[in-house]
Amino acid sequence: MRFLSSLNYELILTPHKMKPTLFEIRDPNDYPVLYSAIIGSIDILLTGDKDFKNISIEKPEILSPSDFVLKYLSTIF
């Protein structure tokens, strides 16, 4: 938890009205999370939720915490 809290991040607010067909996701409760990430133009969505694993979008890059460490931080550890 200390590691994640040391990273830079921005808060993105989820709008009350969303376009319902921007992408498909199995769990409708996850739609606002990815929708907010897309409209907020974030670079990386860090999640352990497996419902995000098979979504094919260009941006944001969707990574698990361990994939993030392997891809971006393995050279510093």
Biotite code that builds the C-alpha atoms (Angstrom):
import biotite.structure as struc

atoms = struc.array([
    struc.Atom([0.000, 0.000, 0.000], chain_id="A", res_id=1, res_name="MET", atom_name="CA", element="C"),
    struc.Atom([2.861, 2.424, 0.709], chain_id="A", res_id=2, res_name="ARG", atom_name="CA", element="C"),
    struc.Atom([4.205, 1.804, -2.763], chain_id="A", res_id=3, res_name="PHE", atom_name="CA", element="C"),
    struc.Atom([0.941, 2.726, -4.486], chain_id="A", res_id=4, res_name="LEU", atom_name="CA", element="C"),
    struc.Atom([0.425, 5.775, -2.308], chain_id="A", res_id=5, res_name="SER", atom_name="CA", element="C"),
    struc.Atom([3.872, 7.037, -3.331], chain_id="A", res_id=6, res_name="SER", atom_name="CA", element="C"),
    struc.Atom([2.932, 7.130, -7.042], chain_id="A", res_id=7, res_name="LEU", atom_name="CA", element="C"),
    struc.Atom([1.673, 10.249, -8.767], chain_id="A", res_id=8, res_name="ASN", atom_name="CA", element="C"),
    struc.Atom([-1.985, 10.145, -9.689], chain_id="A", res_id=9, res_name="TYR", atom_name="CA", element="C"),
    struc.Atom([-4.943, 12.325, -10.560], chain_id="A", res_id=10, res_name="GLU", atom_name="CA", element="C"),
    struc.Atom([-8.514, 11.976, -9.408], chain_id="A", res_id=11, res_name="LEU", atom_name="CA", element="C"),
    struc.Atom([-11.039, 11.675, -12.217], chain_id="A", res_id=12, res_name="ILE", atom_name="CA", element="C"),
    struc.Atom([-14.698, 12.259, -11.451], chain_id="A", res_id=13, res_name="LEU", atom_name="CA", element="C"),
    struc.Atom([-17.302, 10.019, -13.028], chain_id="A", res_id=14, res_name="THR", atom_name="CA", element="C"),
    struc.Atom([-19.980, 12.046, -14.813], chain_id="A", res_id=15, res_name="PRO", atom_name="CA", element="C"),
    struc.Atom([-23.632, 11.483, -13.915], chain_id="A", res_id=16, res_name="HIS", atom_name="CA", element="C"),
    struc.Atom([-24.515, 10.862, -17.571], chain_id="A", res_id=17, res_name="LYS", atom_name="CA", element="C"),
    struc.Atom([-22.407, 8.414, -19.563], chain_id="A", res_id=18, res_name="MET", atom_name="CA", element="C"),
    struc.Atom([-22.595, 7.140, -23.127], chain_id="A", res_id=19, res_name="LYS", atom_name="CA", element="C"),
    struc.Atom([-23.763, 3.546, -22.580], chain_id="A", res_id=20, res_name="PRO", atom_name="CA", element="C"),
    struc.Atom([-22.124, 2.065, -25.692], chain_id="A", res_id=21, res_name="THR", atom_name="CA", element="C"),
    struc.Atom([-18.529, 3.267, -25.516], chain_id="A", res_id=22, res_name="LEU", atom_name="CA", element="C"),
    struc.Atom([-17.305, -0.307, -24.859], chain_id="A", res_id=23, res_name="PHE", atom_name="CA", element="C"),
    struc.Atom([-18.617, -3.631, -23.553], chain_id="A", res_id=24, res_name="GLU", atom_name="CA", element="C"),
    struc.Atom([-17.751, -5.011, -20.140], chain_id="A", res_id=25, res_name="ILE", atom_name="CA", element="C"),
    struc.Atom([-19.156, -8.043, -18.333], chain_id="A", res_id=26, res_name="ARG", atom_name="CA", element="C"),
    struc.Atom([-19.909, -6.345, -15.016], chain_id="A", res_id=27, res_name="ASP", atom_name="CA", element="C"),
    struc.Atom([-22.053, -3.225, -15.475], chain_id="A", res_id=28, res_name="PRO", atom_name="CA", element="C"),
    struc.Atom([-20.748, -1.874, -12.156], chain_id="A", res_id=29, res_name="ASN", atom_name="CA", element="C"),
    struc.Atom([-17.285, -1.627, -13.747], chain_id="A", res_id=30, res_name="ASP", atom_name="CA", element="C"),
    struc.Atom([-18.506, 0.488, -16.666], chain_id="A", res_id=31, res_name="TYR", atom_name="CA", element="C"),
    struc.Atom([-18.203, 3.832, -14.797], chain_id="A", res_id=32, res_name="PRO", atom_name="CA", element="C"),
    struc.Atom([-14.626, 3.020, -13.789], chain_id="A", res_id=33, res_name="VAL", atom_name="CA", element="C"),
    struc.Atom([-13.379, 2.432, -17.314], chain_id="A", res_id=34, res_name="LEU", atom_name="CA", element="C"),
    struc.Atom([-15.589, 5.163, -18.757], chain_id="A", res_id=35, res_name="TYR", atom_name="CA", element="C"),
    struc.Atom([-14.047, 7.693, -16.358], chain_id="A", res_id=36, res_name="SER", atom_name="CA", element="C"),
    struc.Atom([-10.553, 6.470, -17.215], chain_id="A", res_id=37, res_name="ALA", atom_name="CA", element="C"),
    struc.Atom([-11.218, 6.928, -20.925], chain_id="A", res_id=38, res_name="ILE", atom_name="CA", element="C"),
    struc.Atom([-12.770, 10.393, -20.741], chain_id="A", res_id=39, res_name="ILE", atom_name="CA", element="C"),
    struc.Atom([-10.114, 11.451, -18.231], chain_id="A", res_id=40, res_name="GLY", atom_name="CA", element="C"),
    struc.Atom([-7.402, 10.457, -20.732], chain_id="A", res_id=41, res_name="SER", atom_name="CA", element="C"),
    struc.Atom([-5.459, 8.425, -18.208], chain_id="A", res_id=42, res_name="ILE", atom_name="CA", element="C"),
    struc.Atom([-2.450, 6.464, -19.405], chain_id="A", res_id=43, res_name="ASP", atom_name="CA", element="C"),
    struc.Atom([-2.696, 3.371, -17.205], chain_id="A", res_id=44, res_name="ILE", atom_name="CA", element="C"),
    struc.Atom([-5.596, 1.783, -15.330], chain_id="A", res_id=45, res_name="LEU", atom_name="CA", element="C"),
    struc.Atom([-4.187, -0.308, -12.524], chain_id="A", res_id=46, res_name="LEU", atom_name="CA", element="C"),
    struc.Atom([-6.658, -2.970, -11.371], chain_id="A", res_id=47, res_name="THR", atom_name="CA", element="C"),
    struc.Atom([-6.842, -6.484, -10.049], chain_id="A", res_id=48, res_name="GLY", atom_name="CA", element="C"),
    struc.Atom([-10.403, -6.916, -11.337], chain_id="A", res_id=49, res_name="ASP", atom_name="CA", element="C"),
    struc.Atom([-10.391, -9.751, -13.874], chain_id="A", res_id=50, res_name="LYS", atom_name="CA", element="C"),
    struc.Atom([-13.382, -8.252, -15.749], chain_id="A", res_id=51, res_name="ASP", atom_name="CA", element="C"),
    struc.Atom([-10.985, -5.694, -17.223], chain_id="A", res_id=52, res_name="PHE", atom_name="CA", element="C"),
    struc.Atom([-8.525, -8.295, -18.501], chain_id="A", res_id=53, res_name="LYS", atom_name="CA", element="C"),
    struc.Atom([-10.150, -9.069, -21.860], chain_id="A", res_id=54, res_name="ASN", atom_name="CA", element="C"),
    struc.Atom([-11.099, -5.533, -22.855], chain_id="A", res_id=55, res_name="ILE", atom_name="CA", element="C"),
    struc.Atom([-9.314, -4.435, -25.979], chain_id="A", res_id=56, res_name="SER", atom_name="CA", element="C"),
    struc.Atom([-8.886, -0.661, -26.064], chain_id="A", res_id=57, res_name="ILE", atom_name="CA", element="C"),
    struc.Atom([-5.955, 1.482, -27.081], chain_id="A", res_id=58, res_name="GLU", atom_name="CA", element="C"),
    struc.Atom([-5.954, 3.766, -24.064], chain_id="A", res_id=59, res_name="LYS", atom_name="CA", element="C"),
    struc.Atom([-5.770, 3.434, -21.145], chain_id="A", res_id=60, res_name="PRO", atom_name="CA", element="C"),
    struc.Atom([-3.399, 0.534, -20.846], chain_id="A", res_id=61, res_name="GLU", atom_name="CA", element="C"),
    struc.Atom([-5.044, -1.866, -18.382], chain_id="A", res_id=62, res_name="ILE", atom_name="CA", element="C"),
    struc.Atom([-2.582, -3.615, -16.085], chain_id="A", res_id=63, res_name="LEU", atom_name="CA", element="C"),
    struc.Atom([-2.667, -5.635, -12.891], chain_id="A", res_id=64, res_name="SER", atom_name="CA", element="C"),
    struc.Atom([-0.388, -4.357, -10.127], chain_id="A", res_id=65, res_name="PRO", atom_name="CA", element="C"),
    struc.Atom([2.094, -7.184, -10.759], chain_id="A", res_id=66, res_name="SER", atom_name="CA", element="C"),
    struc.Atom([2.113, -6.556, -14.531], chain_id="A", res_id=67, res_name="ASP", atom_name="CA", element="C"),
    struc.Atom([2.757, -2.867, -13.850], chain_id="A", res_id=68, res_name="PHE", atom_name="CA", element="C"),
    struc.Atom([5.740, -3.678, -11.657], chain_id="A", res_id=69, res_name="VAL", atom_name="CA", element="C"),
    struc.Atom([7.155, -6.107, -14.224], chain_id="A", res_id=70, res_name="LEU", atom_name="CA", element="C"),
    struc.Atom([6.684, -3.745, -17.155], chain_id="A", res_id=71, res_name="LYS", atom_name="CA", element="C"),
    struc.Atom([7.632, -0.389, -15.642], chain_id="A", res_id=72, res_name="TYR", atom_name="CA", element="C"),
    struc.Atom([9.510, -0.959, -12.407], chain_id="A", res_id=73, res_name="LEU", atom_name="CA", element="C"),
    struc.Atom([11.452, -4.196, -12.802], chain_id="A", res_id=74, res_name="SER", atom_name="CA", element="C"),
    struc.Atom([14.628, -2.307, -13.745], chain_id="A", res_id=75, res_name="THR", atom_name="CA", element="C"),
    struc.Atom([14.686, -0.324, -10.490], chain_id="A", res_id=76, res_name="ILE", atom_name="CA", element="C"),
    struc.Atom([14.131, -3.264, -8.127], chain_id="A", res_id=77, res_name="PHE", atom_name="CA", element="C"),
])
